Amino acid sequence: MTMVAKASPYKVLFRLADSDLELIKHLCLPEKIICEKFGISRAAISMQLTRISVKLGVENRTAVVVKALGLGLVTVDQLVYRDYNGKANSS
């Protein structure tokens, strides 16, 4: 039997793409590293973040992460961040 992860109903409600959720998971990293990871410009990251913020009804990247966590769109374990030595917790 194959187990399929149940998608959050909020993903559909807020019309979030998989790429939006992937970006949200990386918002704890500096913008430069996000750009390198996704291979896109800062302007593209900023534009996507603005669209996500509008969809979620919040005003900044911290609020995006907090709201996504609160809605169950992402979990703390899924967030990618750097430790004090500058190493990312996930690839």
N, C-alpha and C positions, 0 to 999 in steps of 0.2 A: 504494500500500500504506500503510495506517495503522499507525503505531507506537504501541503501548500500553505505558505504563510498567508494569513488573512490580512488583507489591506485595510488600513484605517478608513472608515467612511468619510473622515475629514479630508483625505486626499482628493476624493471625488468632489466633495462639497466646495472646497477651496480651489478646485481645478488646478491642482499641482501636478506637474509632470515628474517622471522619475528623475530627470536631470535637476529639477528644483530640489527634490529631497536629497539628492547626492550633494548638491552645493550646501544645503543646510547642515549636513553632517560635517562639512569641512570649515564652517564659519568660525570655528575657534582658532584657526590658523591665520597667520598674517596673509594679507591679500597677495603679496608677491608669491608665496608658496602655493596658494590656491591657483594662481595663474599658471605656474609651472606644472602643477599636478594635472590640470585640465587642458593645458595647452591653448589657452585663450587669453586675450588681453584684459587689462584691468577695466577698460571701458565695457567690455562684454560682461565681466563679473558684476560690475556696478549696475549695468542695465538689468541683468537677471535678478539681482538682489532687490532692485527697486520694484520689479514686477511681483516678486514674492512678497515683499513688504506690503504692497497694495492689496494683494489677494488675502493676506492674513490680517490686514487692518492695523499694522504696526509701523513704527517709524524708523527703526534702526536694526542692525544685524544682531545685536544682543537680544532685542525683543523678538526677532524672528526665531532664534534658537529657543528662547524661553517658551514662546507660544507653541512651537512645534513639539517641544517636550511635553507641555501641558496637554496637548491634544492627542498625544500618542503617535504622532507622525514619525518621530524618531525616538530612540532611547538613549540614555546616557552612554551605554556601552557602544553605541554606533558613532558617537562623536569622535572626530579625529582632532587631536590637539598635540601640542609639543610639551615635553617635560622641561624641567629647569636646565637641562643640558642641551636643549634645542633639538632633541630627537622626537620625531612624531611617534605617537602610540600605535599607529596603524599605517599600513601602506596603501 
